[in-house]
Amino acid sequence: MIIEKNKAVTVHYTLKNKAGEVVDSSEGQEPLAYIQGIGNIVVGLEKQLEGKKVGDKLDAEVSPEEGYGETNDELIRTLPKEQFGDLGDVKVGLSFYIESPQGHVPATILEVTDKDISFDMNHPLAGNTLFFSVEVIGVRDATEEELEHGHVHGPGGHAH
């Protein structure tokens, strides 16, 4: 069976940045499970997995446009400290969630001054070319329930 739209796919992967440093990996863990063609993974990797089958291995380079997007300067904000309430010991690099019209959005603190806090709501990998090494572990038809819910159930997927 090949990877195509609406197939439940499991892969082992390692993601590296341009410097060759490992950013994320499924090594030593359950494989990643996703449904092909519905946006569960970055589009650039999904495109390169299309047509592959169990046992296939590939190295995939994914541009920012087909990964986590380019860095959007409009998602870098500075607000007065008092708007954050009592956050305790706020440091550069700390990640937190902000309530927005799109729901909870992750943000990372860039700078803290006596008066303001600057933070970035871009994905941490925005603007980066991604380098994946992937091995296809499984391919099957996604169940109707998985398609309805938009994710794979069971090992490597979502548990209800």
Order of alpha helices (4+ residues) and beta strands (2+ residues): beta-beta-beta-alpha-beta-beta-beta-beta-beta-beta-alpha
